[in-house]
Amino acid sequence: MIKGGYDVAADGNEYQPSHTRRLTGEDNKSTGGLADAVRSRIGVIAWVILIPILLAALGAWQFQRATETLKSTYQSRSELEAMRAEVQKIMVENPQALLTLGREDGTTESVSALVATSRVEKALSQVSEEIEISQIRYPLSFGTIGGAALAFVSGAGGLLLSSVAARRARKSQRQLITSFRRQRLALPFVIAAVVVGFGIASMSALLFEAASMWFWADFTAGSAKLFGLAIVLAAFAAYGVFLALRGLKDVFALYTPDVIEVFGRVVDEAAAPGLWRLVRLIAEKQQSLLPDTIIIGLTQGFFVTESQVRLSPGDVLLKGRSLYLPAPYLDLLDAPEIATIIGHELAHFSGEDTRYSQEFAPIYAAFVRALGALEIGDRRHFVLYPAIRLGLHMMRHFDEAVAHWSRLRELDADRLGSAVSTRKAAASALIRVGIIEPATSHVLEHAFLAAHEREPGARTDLVAQVVKSGRVEGWTDPLPQLEDRQSHPTDSHPPTFQRIAALGIPIDDELLQRATRQPEPDAASLAARLFSDWAGLCASLSEDFLENAGEARARYRQDLEHAAAGATGEIVIYDNVGPMIWTMGIVAVILGGFGILIFFFSERFGFTFDETARQVVGAVAAVAVFACAAYSVFLYRSARRPLMVLTPDGLVSSVLDKPIAWIEVSGYMVYASSRFALRLWLHEGSALPGKSWQALYTQVDRKKRIVTLGAMGIRGMKAVEFSELVGRYQEAAYARQELKSQGFEKA
């Protein structure tokens, strides 16, 4: 949906760069746009090119290790088999014969032929197991190399494809559609190949290293944990690949255009004979297609669309070409300005624009669908991240090429629009639409908030109120929208000053005076001549708006009351010290038992002739037992006091010198990893509490405005349940505040 100039809300089939920003959380119009683009390109090269190269290098190293290990184990088996045959021959000839065998530490020992045979058999069994493990590791190295190669080739191919498509797309709109239709078809396969390649390489590398732990001489409990972690990560990678591929299948689904939601009324030739006559005249002059439907509304700007439109009130589905005109603007623009704006919009129904609008939306939707399928698991599955980066990079190339043609199309539409009127009228309309929008928004917002105060049966004309606002309060300063600025590559509209400059009109006092003129009192507007009953239409639109506002406000109030009722009483929260008390008790028993054994059975532990050592060990054990017992008592007594109390107004804690009001909390987080904690972020300007010196695990960061309440845990409640509980209390407090500010009755 394009914004800017006449198109405060434009063609639903048009390019919508805001979708990309919603998907990625990025703002392409930030001041650091160029730096962000450079960082993004470096990032995609690192993830799509460098990391597969590193994985391939790791695979080559694994291949070398696997080959050497396999070769050495085969050689060891041959040597052991030869040794077994020799030992068995000696045992048959002389069972009592002594043989010299080497140990792992480099020393030797003499054993009987029978023992030597057993030792050799055991070594052979171990070598056979090592061969089996080596035979498993060997193909895994090929999996690491092959997966990395697949990710590299597909990623590099995707980068090349996007660069070539973007370069060709700048030649013509037709080439844009052709190039990116091919890119749309290739995108799912490229992304799927990157996901599969990166997943195979990751799984193979992790499983190879997990299998390598078999050969560690000191395979301890820690090694076993590493082995388990490698297996879990490999399974995690496999699950990520599965989710990505399952999501990507939706990319191949048949595209269904989105339906545009519009609030307004359809006007036929009987209701607007002058308007239809003007539109038909402009369409004939421009040789553009005539709209099938004209919609008049209050809440959007001028736009045309060939998408399906769901019209409210009435929930009517409209098909074909639609032209939307906002009533407040029609009452504040003169005939030349309205003609040039309608001419601008109808220009999008002529030439390549029609084909462009019809064919572009499916291409863009396919991109969004592919990235959306991957974005579902992006933060949870690391194997998806390179594919996401590649997809966003391809989308960025798409954005820049499309925005390039969108800007040219807008300039061309300005030219065609000015041809049906005058260039001065076109320049004046560009400025005037920009200054009317804030006044319209102010009036409609005030009417929305005050809809519940309207007396039954009272008639309101919001269009007349906008006109009155412009006449009484004046317009906003037009100069900010005329400032010279460098447009971002993904901006679909040129800046207003560039559009006026392209018309060849100087921005002088005469133009500004024309654009910022005040509505004349009691003067009939052009709209009154274009419609059979303009006042009645404006009243109907106002009634529709206010009725919808009342319904929306009632739903909003109901939601607030429901949220406010979610937390009305007090809940006392206790620290969950039970597990720690049991732990201290078990430690005390173990240490006490050890001390008793040392004291009474010292000869068993080598302390018979060292009375000092026995006393020291006993004293240390006694002190440790006493410390555990004292800490357990401290925990038991502290647990009898509430850790915190959640009240409807705020959080009360015995370790803080004052409560924290929920409406002062901007955000919170519950941590339950190494230690349990509730972290609260407070608004600027809110008073920070002080903490007790005894609260070792409670912190107040005055610089960052963060209060952290530490605990062993929450008694009788899991971390997730506690987090949801805190969220309900915070939401309820904000809901009660909003109920007051909106003038609703308290829940």
N, C-alpha and C positions, 0 to 999 in steps of 0.2 A: 504494500500500500504506500504509494508515493506521498511525500509531504513537501510542501514548499510552494511558493508562488500561488497560482490559482488553486492548485490541487492540495488543499488542506487535508483531504483524504481522497486518494485517487484510485485508479483502476485496480480491482481485486486480482486481476490477472497480471498486473504489472509486477515487476521485480520488487522483492521485499527484503532489503538487506537487514532489517531489524530482526528477522528470523535467525540470521546467523549470530547476531549478538545475544539473543535469548538462549541459543543453544550452547554457546561457548562461554557465556558470562563475560564477554569482552565488549568494550565500547570502542568501536572503530573511530569515533570522533574525539577521542581524548587528545590532549595536547601532545602526548608522546606517541602519536600514531606511527610516525616513521620509525622511531626507535623500537616500538612494539613489533612492527613488521619485520625489521632486521632480526630482532631476537627470535621471532617466530620462525623465520627462514633458517636461522642457525639451528634452532631446536629441531625442526623437521629433518634437516640434514643429519644431525647427530643421531636421531632416533631411527631414521629410515636407511641411512647409509653407513654411518660409523659403527653403530651397535651391531648390525649384521656382520660387518667386517670383523669386529672383535669376537663375535660368536664363532665365525668361521675360523679365526685364528685359534680360539679355544678348542674347536673341534679338531683342527690339525694337530694340536698338542696332545689331545686325548687319543687321537689315532696313533701317534708315535708311542705314547705310553702303553696303549693297548697292544700294539704290535710287539713291543719289547717284552711286555709281561707274558704275552702268549708264547713268544719264542722261548723265553727263559723257563716257563713252566713245562713246555714240551720237552725241553732239554733235561730239566730236572727229572721228569718222569722216565725218560730213557735211561738216565744214569741210575735212578733208583731201581728200575726193573732189572738192569744188569747187576746191580749190587744184590738184589734179592736172589737172583739166580745163583750168584757166587756164594752167598751166605747159606742158602739152602743146600748147596753141594757140600760145603764144609760141615754143616750140621749132620748130614747123612753119614759122612765119613767119620766125624768125631764130635758127638753131641756135647762133650765137655770142653771143647776147644774154646779159648778166650779170644775175643776179637776186640780190636781197638776202634771205637766210634768217636767222631767229633761232636762236640756240643755247640750250641748256638753262641756261647760266649767265647769260642775259640779254643777252649781246652779240650782234652780228650779223656776218655774213660774206657776201662776194659770190662766187657760184659760177655756172657756166655753166648754161644751161637743161637740158642733158643730165644734169649732176650733180644739179640740183634735182629733176628727174623721178625719179632713182634714190632720192634722199633721201625724197621724198614717198611713193614706193611702199613703201620700207622702213618708214616711219612708219605707213602704212596697214596693213601686215602686222602690225605690233606692236599696233595698236589693235584689229584683228580678233581677235587672240589674247586681248587684254584683255576684249573683249566675250564671248568664249567662257568665260573664267574667271568673269566677272561673271554670266553666265547660269547657271553652276554654283553660284556662291555664293548667288544670290538664293533658290532654293528651300531651300537649307540653313538659311537664317534662319527659314523657316517650320517646318522640322524642329525647330529649337531651341525655338521658341515652342510648337509643337504637342506635342512630347514633354514639355516642362515643364508644359503645361496638363493633359496626361493624368496625369502623376505627381501634380500638385496635386489634381486632382479625385478621383482614386482614393484618394490618401492621406487627404485630408480626409473622403471618404466612409467609409473604413475606420475613422478615428477616431470619426466620428459613429455608425457602426454598432456599434462596440464599446461606446460610452457608453450608447446606447439599450438594447442587449442586456443590459448589466450592470444597468442600472436596472430593467428589466422582470424580470430573473432573480431579483431579491430579493423579488418578490411571492409566488412559490410555486415548489416544485420542478418542477411540471409546466411552468410558464412558463420556468424555467431551461432545461429540456430543449428546449422549443420555440424559445426565443430563440437558443440557441447551435447548434441544428441549422441554423437559417438562417445563422448566422455561419459555421458549418463549410462550408456550400455556397458562401457568398460569398467566403470567405477566399482560396482559390486564385486566383480571378479578380481580386480586389483586389490581391494581391501581384504577380500576373503583370502587371497594368496598371502598377503602380508600377515594376517592373523594366523593362518595355518603354518606358514613358514616360521614365524617367531615362536609360535606355540610348540612346534616340533623341536626346534632348536633348544628352547628352554627346557622342555621335558627331557630330551635326550641328554643334555648337559647335566641336569640335576640328577637323573638316574645313574649316569656314568659315575659321577662323583660319589653318589651314595653307594654304588657297588664297589668303588675303589676302597671304601673304608674296610672292606673284608681283608685287605692286604696289610692293614695297619698292625704293627706288632703290639701296640698298646691300646687295643680296642677296649676302652673303658665305658663307664656309664655315660660320661659326657659324649663320647663318640657315638654311642647308641642314640642319644638325643639328636645329634647332628644328622644321623642317618634317618631318623624319623622325620626331622624337619625337612630334609631334602625330598623325602617321599611325599610329604604334605604339599610342599611347594609345587612339585611336579603334577600332583593331582589338581591343585589349584589352577595351574596353567591349562591343563586339559579341560577343566570345567569352564574356564574363561573362553577357550576356543569354541566349545560347544554352545555357550550362550550367544557368542557373536554370530556364529553361523546360523543358529536358529533365528536370531533377529534379522539377519541379512536376507532370509528367504522372503521377508515382506517387501524387499526392494523390487522383486519381480512381480509383485501383485499389480493388477490393473489400476492405473491412477484415476481417482475420482476427484474432480475439481472441488475445492472448498466452496461452501456456500457463504456468501457475504451477508451479515446481519445488518439490516438498515431499518431505521425508525423514521417513518414518514408516510406520505399519502401519494398515490398515483393520480395524476391529473390528465384527463383526456382532452380532446379538442373542444368539447362542450364546456369544460371547466376553465380551460386556458386557451381560447382561440388565438389570441394575439401571440402567445408564447410559441405555440405550435407553428404558427405562420412564420415567425422569426426563425425558428430552428430549421424549418424546411427551406427557407430562403438561403440561410447560411450553408446548409448541406449541399444545396444545388450549386451555389457559388464555388464551394470548395471541392465539389465532386466527391464528397464523402458519403458514407452510409448514414441513413436516417435512424435515430434511435427508435426502438420498438416501444419503449416506455420512458416517460419522464416522471421523476419522483421529486416531490418537494418535501423538505424536512427542516429541522431546526439545528440538529446537533453535529453535523459534519460540514465539510467544505464541498466545493465543486469537484465532481469526478464522473468518469464514464467507466463502464465495465461490461464485459461480455460473459462474466461468470453468473451463475445462478444467484438470485437475491432472495433472501427470506425477509419479507416486509412485515413489520409490526407497526401498529396493532393489527390483528387479524391473522397473523401467521400465514401469509400468502407467499407462495413460491413463484417468483418471476424468472422467466428465461429470455434469452436473446440479449439485445443491446439495450443498456439502460443509461440514462443521463440523470444525475442527481444534482439538484440545485438547492442551496440553503436559503430559506425565506428571509432571514435578517439581512443578508447581503443584497438580495434583490431590491430591498426597500432603500438601500443606501448607495447604490450604484446608478449611474445615469445610462442612457440608451447606448452610447458608443462603448462604454466599459462592459456592459452586459453582453453586447454583441461580440466583442473581442474575446471575452472569457468563454462564451459558448463556442465560438469559432476555434479557440484553442482546444477545447475538450473534443469537439467533433473531428478535429484533425487526427486524433488517435484512432478514428474509425476509417482512416483513408490510407491508401498505399500499403507499405510494408507493415505499418503499425498493427493492422488487424491480424495478419498472419503471425506477427511477432507475439502479440498478446495471446493468441490461441495456442501457439506451440511452445511458448517459453515456460508457462506455468508447470506443465508436466516434467520438463527437464529439471527445473529448480526443485520441485517436490521430490523427485527421485533422489537428489542430493541430500535433502533434509532427512528423508526417510532412512537413507543409508547411515548417515551420521547419527541420527536418533537411535537406530538399532544398536549401534556400537556404544553410544553415550550411556545407555542403560547400565552397562557394567564397567564403564571406564574406570571409575574410582575404586572398584573392588577387584579388578582383574588386570594385572600388569601387562599381560600379553596383548591387551586391546589398545594400549596407549600409542604405540607406533602407528597403528592404523588410523586412530583418531587424529593424530597429528598430520598424517598424510592427507586424510579427507578434508581437514580444515584448510590445509595448504591449497588443495585443488579448489576448494570453495572460494578461497581468497582470490585466486586467479579469475575465477568465474565472476566474483563480485566486481572486480576492477573492469573487466571487459564489458559487463552488462551496464555498469554505471556510466562507462564512457558513452555507450550508445543512448542510454537514457537521457544523459545531459544534452546530446545532440538532438534527440527527438523532442525534448522540451523546447530547445531553441527553435527548432523547425516549427513546432506547434505554435510558439509565440508569433513566428513570422506569418503563418497561415491565419492565425487569429486576428492579427493586426490588419491583414489584407481585406477583411470584411468590414473593418471600421477604420481606425487611424492608428498610427504608431504611437501618437501621444496618448490616445485612450488606452492602448495596451500597457504603456509604461505607467500611467496613472492607476490602472486597475491592479497592477502588480503591487504597488505601494499601498493602495487603499484596502485591498483584501487583507494585507498584513496588519493594518492598524484596526480594522473592524473586528478581527478575531478575538483580541483580549476583552473588548467590551461585550461581545456576544457571550463569551465564556463566563464573564462576571455575572451577567444577568441570569443566565441559565443556572449557574451554580447557586446563586442566591435563591432562585425560584425552587430549585430542587430541595434545598434545606428547609425552606419555609412552606413546602407544599402541604404539610399537615395543619398549618394555621389557616388555610384558605376556608372561607365560609362556604357551606353547601349552596350550590346554584350560582356562585359568583363567577362572572366571566372575566377572563384575563387574556390580554394580548401581549405575549412576550416579545413579539417582533416590534410592536410599538414601543415597548420598554427599552429595547436596544437602541432604537432610533432616538428616543428621548435621552438616553444615557449619552449618546454621541453629541447631541445638541447641548445638553446641560453641562456635562463633565468634560467634554472634549475627547480627543484621541490621544493615544500614546505617541511618544516620539518616534517618527519613522526612521531616523538616522541610524540607529543600531542595526537594523536589517539591511542597510545600504553600505555597511562598512566593508572595506576591501579585505578579503580573507582568502587564503589558499584552500580550495576545496579538497577534501579527502578523496583518495582514489575510489572509495566505495559510496561517496555521496551521489545519489541518483539525480539530483537537481543542481544546476549551477546557482551560485549566489544571486540574489535579486539584482545587485548592481551590474553583474555580468549580463543578465538577461535584458536589462534596460539598455546597457551599452550595445548589445547585439542588435537592438532595434534602431540604433543610431540616434537616440534621444538623450540630450544632456540632462543631468540631474541638477536643475537650477531652481530658483525660487518660484518660477511660474509653474513648474511641474509639481513641486511640493505643495503649493497653495491649492492647486486643483485637486491633488490627491487627499489633502487633509481638510477640505471644505466641510463646513458644518451643515447638517440637514436644515433645510428651510422650514420654519414653522408653518403648519397647515398646508404645505405644498403637496400636491398629489404626486406620488412616486410613479415611476414607469411601471412597476409591478401592478399598480391599480388598473393600468390600461391593458396589461397582458392577460389578466384573469377576469373571469365573469364576476366573481365575488371574492376579491382579495381579502377584505376584512373578515369574511366568514371563514375563509381557508386558514388565515392566521389564527383565528380564534379556535378552530378545530385542532390545528397543530399544537396550540398552547394547551388545550384541554387534554389532548393525548399525552403530552409531555408531563403535565402535572399529575394526571391519573397514574401514569407509569411511575412517576417519582414517589407518589403516595404508596403504591404497592411495594416499590423497592425499599422505601423507608420502613414500611411495616415489616418486611422480611428482615431488614437490617436490625430493627429493634428486637425482633424475635430471636435472632442469632445472638445479640448482645445479652438478652435476658437469660438465654440458655447457658451462655458461657459464665455469666455472673452467678448463676445458681449452681455451677459446678463445684464451688468451694465456698461454703458459708460458715462452717464451724471451725474449731481449733483442733489440730492434730499434733500430739506430742510425739517427738522423735527421740529415740534412745540409741546410744552407741552400742553396736553389737560387739561387746568385748568377750562374750562367752568362748569363742574359739581360741582367743589369745590366753584366757585364764586356763583353759584345758592344756594348752601348749606349755605354759609356764609350769603347770602341775606335773606334766609328764617329764619335762626337763629337770625339775627339782627331784623327782623320784629317781631318775637316771643318775644324776650327779650325787644324790644322797647314797644310793646303792653303791656307786663307785667308791665314794669315800669310806663307806663301811667295809667294803672288800679290802681296800688298801690298809685300813687300820687294823682289822682283825685277821686278815689273811695275807699279811705283808710278805711272808716267805714265798708265797706263790707268785708274787709280782717282783721279786728281787729287792725288797726293801728291808730285809731282815737285819742287815748290818748298817743301815743308814737311817737312824732314828730321825734326823733332821728332815730328810726328804719325805719321810712318812708323815711327819707333822705338817710340813708345808702343803703337801697334797691334800691332807685331811682338812686343813684350814681353808684352802682354796675352795674345796668342795662344799664346806659348811657355809662359807660366805656366799657362794653361788646359789646354794639352796635358799639361804635367807633372802637374797636379792630377788629370786624368783617368787618366793612367798610374799615378800613385801610388795612387789609389783602387782601380783595377783590381787592382793588386798586393796591396793590403790585403784586398780581397774574396777574391782567390784563396787567400791564406794562411789567412784566417779560415774559408774553406769546407773546408779540410783538417781542421779540428777539428769534431767532431760538434756539431750544434746542440743536440741532446738525445738521451737514451737512454731508451727505454721498457722498463722491467723489470717483472717480475710484481708487485713490491712498490710501485713508484713511478716517478716521472719524475726523471731526473738531467739537470742542465744545467750546462754549464761557466760560465754567467753567474750561477748561483745558488750560495750557499755551502753548501747542503745539499739533499738530495733532498726531493721532495714525495710523501708516501705517497698511494696512490690512495684509501685509506679515509678520508683527510682531505679529499678533494675532494667537495664537495656537488653541484657542477655545472660544466659547461664549455661553451665556445662557440668555434668556429673562424671567424675573420673573414678574408675574402679579397677585399675590395673595393679600397680605395685602397692598403692595405698588409696583408700577411699577419700574423695574430696568433693565438695560442692563449691564451684567457682562462680561468683556473681560479678558481672560488669555493671557498674553504676553510671548513670547519666552525668554529663558535665553539669556542675552547679549543685548537685546533691551532696549532702554532708556525709563524710565518711566516718564510720564508727571507729572507736578504739578497741584494742583487744587486751585481754588479761595476759599477764606475764606467764601464767601457768599453761596457757594454750600453746603448746609447742608446735602443733601441726596446723594452727590457724595463722593466716598471714593477711595483712592489709597493705596492698601496694598503692600508695597514694599518688604516685606518678601516673600509673596506668589505670587507676581507679578500679582495682580488682580486689574483692574480698574472697578469700579461700578458707572454707571451714573444713578442717580435716577430721577424720574419724577412722575407726577400725572397720566400720560398716554400718548398716542400718538394721536394727533388730526387727526381725519378722518381715523384711521387705528386700526384694532384689533391687539392684542398681537401676534397672530399667523402670521398674514400678515407682521408685522414688523420684526419678527424673520426670516421669509423667505427672506425678503428684505435684511437684514444684511448678511444672508448666501449667497445670490447671489453676493453681492459686494465683500465679502471675497473670494468666489470661483473664481470670475472674476479676481481678483488681482493675485491670485496664478496661474491661467491659463496663464495670460500674462507673469508672471515670467518664467513659464515652457516653453512657446513658445520661449522666448529669450534664455534660457539655452539649449534648444534642437536645436537651429539654425533655427527654423521656422520663417517665416515672421510674423510680428506683425499683429494682427487682426485689 
